[in-house]
Amino acid sequence: MGSSSSTARHQGNSSISNSSANGYPATRNRSGATPQPRRSTPQGRIIVPPPASTNSNAQNVISRPGAYSISRDGAGPTQVFRVQIPYEVRPGQEFQVIAGTRTVRVRCPMESRGGQYLQITVPPDPIARPHTQGMAVLTSATGEEGGGAVRMTAEVMAVNEQQQQQQQLQQSRSSPPSNNSMPPSQTPTYMVTVPPGIRPGMQFAVDIEGQRMMVTCPANVQAGMNLRILPPAPPPPSTPLLQSNGVSLDRPPEFQSSSLPPSGPPMMQMFEVVVPPGVRPNQPFSLLANGQRVLVTCPPHVRPGQKIRFQLPINNTEQNSPSVQLSYDSIKDGWARTIRVIDMKFQWVRMNENGEIAPATHSRFDIKHSAYTRRLVFLEGNDPRMRTGLLELVNADESCVDSSVKNSLGVEVVRYSEISEAHTRSYEEKAAWFQEICCKRLRVDWNEGHIRINIRRDHLLHDSIEAVMSLGREDLRKIWRFEFLGEVGIDAGGLAREFYELVTQSIFDADTGLWLSNSTNQMAMRINPASEISCPEDHLIYFRFLGRVMGKALFDGHLVKGHMVRHLYKHILGWPITFEDLELADEEYYNSLKSLLQVENVEDMCLDFTFTEDAMGVNKVVELKEGGAGINVTNDNLPEFLECNLKYHIMDRVKPQLTELLLGFYDVIPEPLLTIFDFQELELLMCGMPAIDIDDWMKNTSYQGYFEQLGEKSKTCMWFWEIVRDEFDQETRARLLQFVTGTSGVPSRGFSVLQGNDGNIRQFCINGVTKEYSLYPKSHTCFNRIDLPVYSTKDELRDKLKIAIATSATGFDIE
């Protein structure tokens, strides 16, 4: 928005000048036409008839459903109008003016008053180009067709193979070998239209991500035809930014310089640390540096007790000493995200009870310690607007993600030091930082093009899918404006908010057959494994559409209407999935699997490596591994049986749907930006802070165990509610609700209709236990119950409750 004294808006900028109350003589516009008399209208709007000569494109009224790219015609004339400020408008307020064929918003200058005249200059008419290509077709990366996806063409397969070979070659040249390397991100291709008059062999210019490139028209390609181009990859840095390993202080440091990023080189800070006992050469160990957990590899010929030195980039605004002595962190027994000094990628490591990196347990599944994260490899699709990908579960310590954000041309727009610093902030500060990055660095400027989406309210889903699925990835970071056809209204944010709420509410509705209420919590939704039966021809399109809508809503700071089960938020973030996550997905089956560990001879159970899936009342036997129907479960292979069940229920049974959901989400959001959030924070960011009525919460709480007789009058319970009401802020209350019920969602009718895992009303419950049973509060999300020890002081209750809530999002053991 422009300044109050010099701008007007049509979702953009127009210059204005103010005149005296007596008014200037009639002002001519650039075309020489004299402005016509004005007509007053309700709601303080002013209609200025169009000038005698206008750009014909401005008169192109967009009246059909669909998505339209709006851009400025730089060669067109600006238009000047003279308007009167409505009498009820005060300085600094905005009012609407219908100037010609457009509605603009004008801010009353601080020195002007109602009744005075303003001269406004409106920019050239925008040109609206409908997305006539229609919806982009999904491409299957696995070779299986159906649900709206088609097989990958031979041409695209060759492009993907070529990209992978080039990236593997670049990676082998620029990076040292690592067992934990991540599949490289894919260089995108673009579809361009050959301009009129261009013949084979001639060159023409195209603009991609703000850069102009020259393209040679191939043989057998004519003007008007679409051409797929692969921009050249950005040149790799001439030397690595950081040392691959730590450096012994017995010899001088050997850090090499790197090519400078466009915004200048990042400041580097030197850290030195004593190699801890038990660490051998070439073995990684973890420590804290600048509040960020760092994974350092012990250099060769260095032994415990010796000092090593390494560098990390920091924010240029920070003032730090050139060298900092580090101490080891105290977080124990759980999964933690580190930054690998070797290549500056985020990686998960498991810490043992001594605060050291625990050895890998890949050879045999461990129900307590094993964890997996999703790995999504992006591939080009048949249509450049819609890429595809391969999804799999890998061991959590084998997964990594970039620690900076780059655009498609390889230019760094968000640095590691900024992301690292954001990790240490509060939730509110993280959310504000995330929105600032999206709005100021990633969003396409309004004047460079924006999107208008027309939809009919009676055909909400159909029109929305047709529009959103016709857009390319670059369009998803442009500003969207919405119009409900047949309704009067200008989208100043309200229509966008309504769009996201209505669309997501419709998609998450269980009646669509795409989602189901989770068995353990009716407020949390899970993907329906049988969605193909409900929508056989296009169910995958719905999930890709939903992923794009959720990502765009998050990008623009809007909320969605629908809470998901916990492990889906973990999949979005790439967080470790453990066996305990199966409890929230299917509590009854989780308990039956866990009980097998107590069986003396599992073979007596006559089980095999299969699972019987109930698909809309039809039983379907699914093999958990190849040939699983012929493999009996024994004591020896029981861990593998548990592992196969976890992978199947958490991902494999809904892998096609989940793949499209994640692809759509990351069409908009760069994954490194999300590393600052945990899965509880992501739910709050996407769904908003719940409106929690403490009185209603207390009124609909039951008491068991040591609190059954006195109920809320028990001293511990009185302290509990005093802390929740008087000391917890809105975020901590929401996290407490997530801790006990599995989601921050509150039923629209309040806590009186809170449901349990059986679908029946199951009130929030506080169960009194002794400190011998548990030193910390424990939650049972299937029953909406918290086991609260009988503490002797209010301070002890407050401290233990906060620790229990905080550690529930990290997976750390607090026993």
Protein Blocks (a to p, Z undefined) as FASTA:
>chain_A
ZZfklpccehiacddddddfkopaddddfkopacddddddehhiacddddfbdcfklmmc
cfbgcdddddddfkbccddddddddfklcehiacdddehjaccdddddfkbcehiacddd
ddddddddddfkbpaddddfklpaeehiacddfklmmmmmmmmmmmmmmmmmmpccdfkb
ccddddddddddddehiaghiacdddeehiacdddddehiaehiacddddddddddfbdf
bdfbdcdfkbccfbdcddddfkopaddddddddddehiaghiacdddeehiacdddddeh
iaehiacdddddddfkbccdfbdcddddfbehiadddddfklopacdddddfkopacddf
klpccfklgccdddddddddfblklccdddddddfklgccdfbdcdfkopafbdfklmmm
mmmpcfklmmmmmmmmmmmmmpccfklopcdddddfklmmmmmmmmmmmpcfklmmpccd
dddehiacddehjmmmmmmmmmmmmmmpmklomaccdfkbmkbccddfklmmmmmmlmmm
mmmmmmmmmmmmmmnopaceddddfklmmmmnopacdfklmmmmommlmmmmmmmmmpmb
lmlnopafdddddeehiacdddfbghklmpccdfklmmmmmmmmmmmmmmmmmmmmmmmm
mmmmmmmmcfklmmmpcfklmmmmmnopadddfklmmmmcccehjllmnmmmpmklmmmm
mmmmmmpcfklmmmmmmmmnopabdcfkbjklcccfkopacddddddddfklpmbdcddf
knopacddddfbfklmmmmmmmmmmmmmnopafZZ
